[in-house]
Amino acid sequence: MESLERNCPECDEDREFYRAASTTLHLGEKVKWRCPDCEYGFVRIDDAVDTATAAE
């Protein structure tokens, strides 16, 4: 299983997010990531879009 280490804003500490789903779009590969502890999730489309940083 593919994973990604990053800070979870809900848990307020670093977590290993798991790859929940992916699909290919005209923009690139869309991947949904989830925190295994609180189920916080975000979407990343290649390196162009990352919804986890949208509110920053």
N, CA, C and O atoms as a GROMACS GRO file, in nm:
protein
  224
    1MET      N    1   0.084  -0.117   0.000
    1MET     CA    2   0.000   0.000   0.000
    1MET      C    3   0.089   0.124   0.000
    1MET      O    4   0.184   0.134   0.077
    2GLU      N    5   0.057   0.217  -0.086
    2GLU     CA    6   0.134   0.341  -0.095
    2GLU      C    7   0.093   0.435   0.018
    2GLU      O    8  -0.025   0.445   0.053
    3SER      N    9   0.191   0.504   0.075
    3SER     CA   10   0.162   0.597   0.184
    3SER      C   11   0.240   0.726   0.166
    3SER      O   12   0.333   0.734   0.085
    4LEU      N   13   0.202   0.828   0.244
    4LEU     CA   14   0.262   0.960   0.235
    4LEU      C   15   0.269   1.018   0.375
    4LEU      O   16   0.167   1.023   0.445
    5GLU      N   17   0.386   1.061   0.417
    5GLU     CA   18   0.405   1.118   0.550
    5GLU      C   19   0.384   1.269   0.542
    5GLU      O   20   0.448   1.338   0.463
    6ARG      N   21   0.291   1.322   0.627
    6ARG     CA   22   0.268   1.467   0.634
    6ARG      C   23   0.190   1.501   0.759
    6ARG      O   24   0.139   1.412   0.827
    7ASN      N   25   0.180   1.629   0.789
    7ASN     CA   26   0.109   1.673   0.908
    7ASN      C   27  -0.041   1.664   0.886
    7ASN      O   28  -0.093   1.705   0.782
    8CYS      N   29  -0.112   1.610   0.985
    8CYS     CA   30  -0.257   1.602   0.981
    8CYS      C   31  -0.312   1.717   1.066
    8CYS      O   32  -0.284   1.724   1.186
    9PRO      N   33  -0.391   1.807   1.007
    9PRO     CA   34  -0.443   1.920   1.083
    9PRO      C   35  -0.546   1.878   1.189
    9PRO      O   36  -0.565   1.950   1.287
   10GLU      N   37  -0.610   1.765   1.172
   10GLU     CA   38  -0.707   1.717   1.271
   10GLU      C   39  -0.638   1.654   1.392
   10GLU      O   40  -0.677   1.679   1.506
   11CYS      N   41  -0.536   1.573   1.368
   11CYS     CA   42  -0.461   1.508   1.476
   11CYS      C   43  -0.354   1.601   1.534
   11CYS      O   44  -0.306   1.580   1.645
   12ASP      N   45  -0.317   1.704   1.459
   12ASP     CA   46  -0.216   1.803   1.495
   12ASP      C   47  -0.078   1.741   1.517
   12ASP      O   48  -0.004   1.782   1.606
   13GLU      N   49  -0.045   1.642   1.436
   13GLU     CA   50   0.089   1.582   1.436
   13GLU      C   51   0.111   1.507   1.306
   13GLU      O   52   0.017   1.485   1.230
   14ASP      N   53   0.236   1.468   1.280
   14ASP     CA   54   0.268   1.396   1.158
   14ASP      C   55   0.204   1.258   1.159
   14ASP      O   56   0.205   1.187   1.260
   15ARG      N   57   0.147   1.222   1.045
   15ARG     CA   58   0.083   1.092   1.027
   15ARG      C   59   0.124   1.034   0.893
   15ARG      O   60   0.169   1.106   0.804
   16GLU      N   61   0.109   0.905   0.878
   16GLU     CA   62   0.133   0.837   0.752
   16GLU      C   63  -0.002   0.818   0.684
   16GLU      O   64  -0.078   0.728   0.720
   17PHE      N   65  -0.031   0.903   0.585
   17PHE     CA   66  -0.157   0.896   0.512
   17PHE      C   67  -0.153   0.778   0.414
   17PHE      O   68  -0.047   0.745   0.360
   18TYR      N   69  -0.268   0.716   0.393
   18TYR     CA   70  -0.274   0.606   0.296
   18TYR      C   71  -0.348   0.652   0.171
   18TYR      O   72  -0.434   0.740   0.176
   19ARG      N   73  -0.313   0.590   0.061
   19ARG     CA   74  -0.374   0.621  -0.068
   19ARG      C   75  -0.510   0.551  -0.074
   19ARG      O   76  -0.517   0.428  -0.080
   20ALA      N   77  -0.617   0.629  -0.071
   20ALA     CA   78  -0.752   0.574  -0.065
   20ALA      C   79  -0.809   0.544  -0.203
   20ALA      O   80  -0.884   0.447  -0.219
   21ALA      N   81  -0.776   0.626  -0.303
   21ALA     CA   82  -0.830   0.607  -0.438
   21ALA      C   83  -0.749   0.690  -0.537
   21ALA      O   84  -0.680   0.785  -0.498
   22SER      N   85  -0.758   0.655  -0.662
   22SER     CA   86  -0.694   0.735  -0.766
   22SER      C   87  -0.766   0.717  -0.898
   22SER      O   88  -0.830   0.615  -0.923
   23THR      N   89  -0.754   0.818  -0.983
   23THR     CA   90  -0.809   0.814  -1.117
   23THR      C   91  -0.728   0.908  -1.204
   23THR      O   92  -0.661   0.997  -1.153
   24THR      N   93  -0.734   0.889  -1.334
   24THR     CA   94  -0.661   0.975  -1.426
   24THR      C   95  -0.757   1.076  -1.488
   24THR      O   96  -0.862   1.040  -1.541
   25LEU      N   97  -0.718   1.203  -1.482
   25LEU     CA   98  -0.794   1.313  -1.539
   25LEU      C   99  -0.712   1.379  -1.648
   25LEU      O  100  -0.595   1.345  -1.668
   26HIS      N  101  -0.771   1.473  -1.718
   26HIS     CA  102  -0.695   1.545  -1.821
   26HIS      C  103  -0.585   1.630  -1.758
   26HIS      O  104  -0.489   1.666  -1.826
   27LEU      N  105  -0.597   1.664  -1.629
   27LEU     CA  106  -0.494   1.741  -1.557
   27LEU      C  107  -0.379   1.654  -1.508
   27LEU      O  108  -0.270   1.704  -1.482
   28GLY      N  109  -0.403   1.524  -1.495
   28GLY     CA  110  -0.305   1.431  -1.442
   28GLY      C  111  -0.371   1.329  -1.352
   28GLY      O  112  -0.492   1.310  -1.358
   29GLU      N  113  -0.292   1.263  -1.269
   29GLU     CA  114  -0.347   1.161  -1.179
   29GLU      C  115  -0.402   1.226  -1.052
   29GLU      O  116  -0.331   1.298  -0.983
   30LYS      N  117  -0.530   1.200  -1.023
   30LYS     CA  118  -0.596   1.250  -0.902
   30LYS      C  119  -0.588   1.140  -0.797
   30LYS      O  120  -0.634   1.028  -0.819
   31VAL      N  121  -0.529   1.172  -0.681
   31VAL     CA  122  -0.514   1.074  -0.574
   31VAL      C  123  -0.578   1.128  -0.447
   31VAL      O  124  -0.553   1.241  -0.407
   32LYS      N  125  -0.662   1.046  -0.383
   32LYS     CA  126  -0.722   1.081  -0.254
   32LYS      C  127  -0.640   1.016  -0.144
   32LYS      O  128  -0.613   0.896  -0.148
   33TRP      N  129  -0.601   1.096  -0.044
   33TRP     CA  130  -0.522   1.050   0.070
   33TRP      C  131  -0.604   1.063   0.196
   33TRP      O  132  -0.680   1.159   0.212
   34ARG      N  133  -0.591   0.966   0.288
   34ARG     CA  134  -0.666   0.965   0.415
   34ARG      C  135  -0.574   0.939   0.533
   34ARG      O  136  -0.478   0.863   0.523
   35CYS      N  137  -0.605   1.004   0.645
   35CYS     CA  138  -0.536   0.978   0.772
   35CYS      C  139  -0.601   0.854   0.834
   35CYS      O  140  -0.724   0.850   0.845
   36PRO      N  141  -0.526   0.755   0.873
   36PRO     CA  142  -0.585   0.633   0.928
   36PRO      C  143  -0.643   0.652   1.069
   36PRO      O  144  -0.723   0.570   1.114
   37ASP      N  145  -0.605   0.758   1.138
   37ASP     CA  146  -0.653   0.778   1.274
   37ASP      C  147  -0.784   0.858   1.281
   37ASP      O  148  -0.870   0.826   1.363
   38CYS      N  149  -0.799   0.961   1.198
   38CYS     CA  150  -0.918   1.046   1.208
   38CYS      C  151  -0.998   1.052   1.078
   38CYS      O  152  -1.106   1.112   1.076
   39GLU      N  153  -0.948   0.992   0.972
   39GLU     CA  154  -1.012   0.991   0.840
   39GLU      C  155  -1.011   1.127   0.771
   39GLU      O  156  -1.084   1.146   0.673
   40TYR      N  157  -0.929   1.223   0.820
   40TYR     CA  158  -0.910   1.348   0.746
   40TYR      C  159  -0.855   1.312   0.609
   40TYR      O  160  -0.769   1.225   0.598
   41GLY      N  161  -0.903   1.379   0.506
   41GLY     CA  162  -0.856   1.348   0.372
   41GLY      C  163  -0.827   1.471   0.289
   41GLY      O  164  -0.877   1.580   0.317
   42PHE      N  165  -0.747   1.453   0.187
   42PHE     CA  166  -0.720   1.558   0.091
   42PHE      C  167  -0.695   1.494  -0.044
   42PHE      O  168  -0.671   1.374  -0.055
   43VAL      N  169  -0.700   1.578  -0.148
   43VAL     CA  170  -0.682   1.533  -0.285
   43VAL      C  171  -0.559   1.600  -0.342
   43VAL      O  172  -0.535   1.718  -0.318
   44ARG      N  173  -0.483   1.525  -0.417
   44ARG     CA  174  -0.366   1.580  -0.487
   44ARG      C  175  -0.378   1.538  -0.634
   44ARG      O  176  -0.400   1.421  -0.665
   45ILE      N  177  -0.361   1.635  -0.723
   45ILE     CA  178  -0.358   1.606  -0.866
   45ILE      C  179  -0.216   1.638  -0.913
   45ILE      O  180  -0.176   1.754  -0.920
   46ASP      N  181  -0.142   1.532  -0.944
   46ASP     CA  182   0.000   1.544  -0.975
   46ASP      C  183   0.065   1.638  -0.875
   46ASP      O  184   0.039   1.627  -0.755
   47ASP      N  185   0.149   1.730  -0.920
   47ASP     CA  186   0.208   1.828  -0.829
   47ASP      C  187   0.143   1.965  -0.846
   47ASP      O  188   0.190   2.063  -0.789
   48ALA      N  189   0.036   1.971  -0.925
   48ALA     CA  190  -0.025   2.099  -0.957
   48ALA      C  191  -0.131   2.144  -0.855
   48ALA      O  192  -0.141   2.263  -0.826
   49VAL      N  193  -0.208   2.050  -0.800
   49VAL     CA  194  -0.318   2.083  -0.709
   49VAL      C  195  -0.306   1.997  -0.585
   49VAL      O  196  -0.285   1.876  -0.593
   50ASP      N  197  -0.321   2.061  -0.468
   50ASP     CA  198  -0.317   1.991  -0.340
   50ASP      C  199  -0.419   2.057  -0.249
   50ASP      O  200  -0.394   2.167  -0.200
   51THR      N  201  -0.534   1.992  -0.225
   51THR     CA  202  -0.640   2.055  -0.147
   51THR      C  203  -0.604   2.070   0.000
   51THR      O  204  -0.670   2.147   0.070
   52ALA      N  205  -0.502   2.001   0.048
   52ALA     CA  206  -0.461   2.015   0.186
   52ALA      C  207  -0.400   2.153   0.212
   52ALA      O  208  -0.404   2.202   0.324
   53THR      N  209  -0.344   2.215   0.110
   53THR     CA  210  -0.283   2.347   0.125
   53THR      C  211  -0.373   2.458   0.072
   53THR      O  212  -0.331   2.574   0.070
   54ALA      N  213  -0.493   2.427   0.031
   54ALA     CA  214  -0.583   2.527  -0.027
   54ALA      C  215  -0.623   2.635   0.072
   54ALA      O  216  -0.642   2.750   0.032
   55ALA      N  217  -0.636   2.603   0.199
   55ALA     CA  218  -0.679   2.699   0.300
   55ALA      C  219  -0.564   2.779   0.358
   55ALA      O  220  -0.587   2.874   0.433
   56GLU      N  221  -0.441   2.743   0.327
   56GLU     CA  222  -0.324   2.813   0.384
   56GLU      C  223  -0.305   2.948   0.320
   56GLU      O  224  -0.212   3.020   0.355
   0.00000   0.00000   0.00000
